[in-house]
Amino acid sequence: MARSDFRFFHRIRTRYAEVDAQGVVFNAHYLTYFDVAHTEYMRAMQYDYKGEVARTGLDFHLVRSVVEYRQPLVFDQQVDVCVRAARIGRTSVTNLFEIHAADADDLLASGETVMVCADLATHRPVPVMPSFLEAMKRIEGDALVIA
């Protein structure tokens, strides 16, 4: 995808504690970057995540994550982590992520996560909450694909 296909990004500066002996950001931190950006994405959606979990007893369980490493990230580098909802199923949400150099089109990494909406008491899948879909439409608009 192109960076322009994303309506949201969150800027992160890599930290010394995240690099390995080679001076490159350790691979597991990319998922942390995705998670931080996704949290900010939900904040931009104006979705009360904690409040809705408490009110409904429903939450999302991460069931799949993929990272493709293109170019190394290094200490003190500013990057933009782009987030978008790629697909909404009956019980799941697939999100796409791209990491670009700050204010640039250079693709450094990409990824995907699949989250399943679940009842916290049973851990069984349930339909994605209408309130979540409405909030997601506010940020994605016509680009949102509901299957």
ZIJO-V390855 format. One record per residue. N is the residue number from 1. RES is the residue in one letter. SS is DSSP state (A for helix, B for strand, O for the rest). Layout:
BEGIN
((N RES SS) (N RES SS))
END
This chain:
BEGIN
((1 M O) (2 A O) (3 R A) (4 S A) (5 D A) (6 F O) (7 R O) (8 F B) (9 F B) (10 H B) (11 R B) (12 I B) (13 R B) (14 T O) (15 R O) (16 Y A) (17 A A) (18 E A) (19 V B) (20 D O) (21 A O) (22 Q O) (23 G O) (24 V B) (25 V B) (26 F O) (27 N O) (28 A A) (29 H A) (30 Y A) (31 L A) (32 T A) (33 Y A) (34 F A) (35 D A) (36 V A) (37 A A) (38 H A) (39 T A) (40 E A) (41 Y A) (42 M A) (43 R A) (44 A A) (45 M O) (46 Q O) (47 Y O) (48 D O) (49 Y A) (50 K A) (51 G A) (52 E A) (53 V A) (54 A A) (55 R A) (56 T A) (57 G O) (58 L B) (59 D B) (60 F B) (61 H B) (62 L B) (63 V B) (64 R B) (65 S B) (66 V B) (67 V B) (68 E B) (69 Y B) (70 R O) (71 Q O) (72 P O) (73 L O) (74 V B) (75 F O) (76 D O) (77 Q O) (78 Q B) (79 V B) (80 D B) (81 V B) (82 C B) (83 V B) (84 R B) (85 A B) (86 A B) (87 R B) (88 I B) (89 G O) (90 R O) (91 T O) (92 S B) (93 V B) (94 T B) (95 N B) (96 L B) (97 F B) (98 E B) (99 I B) (100 H B) (101 A B) (102 A O) (103 D O) (104 A O) (105 D O) (106 D O) (107 L B) (108 L B) (109 A B) (110 S B) (111 G B) (112 E B) (113 T B) (114 V B) (115 M B) (116 V B) (117 C B) (118 A B) (119 D B) (120 L O) (121 A O) (122 T O) (123 H O) (124 R O) (125 P B) (126 V O) (127 P O) (128 V O) (129 M O) (130 P A) (131 S A) (132 F A) (133 L A) (134 E A) (135 A A) (136 M A) (137 K A) (138 R A) (139 I A) (140 E A) (141 G A) (142 D A) (143 A A) (144 L O) (145 V O) (146 I B) (147 A O))
END
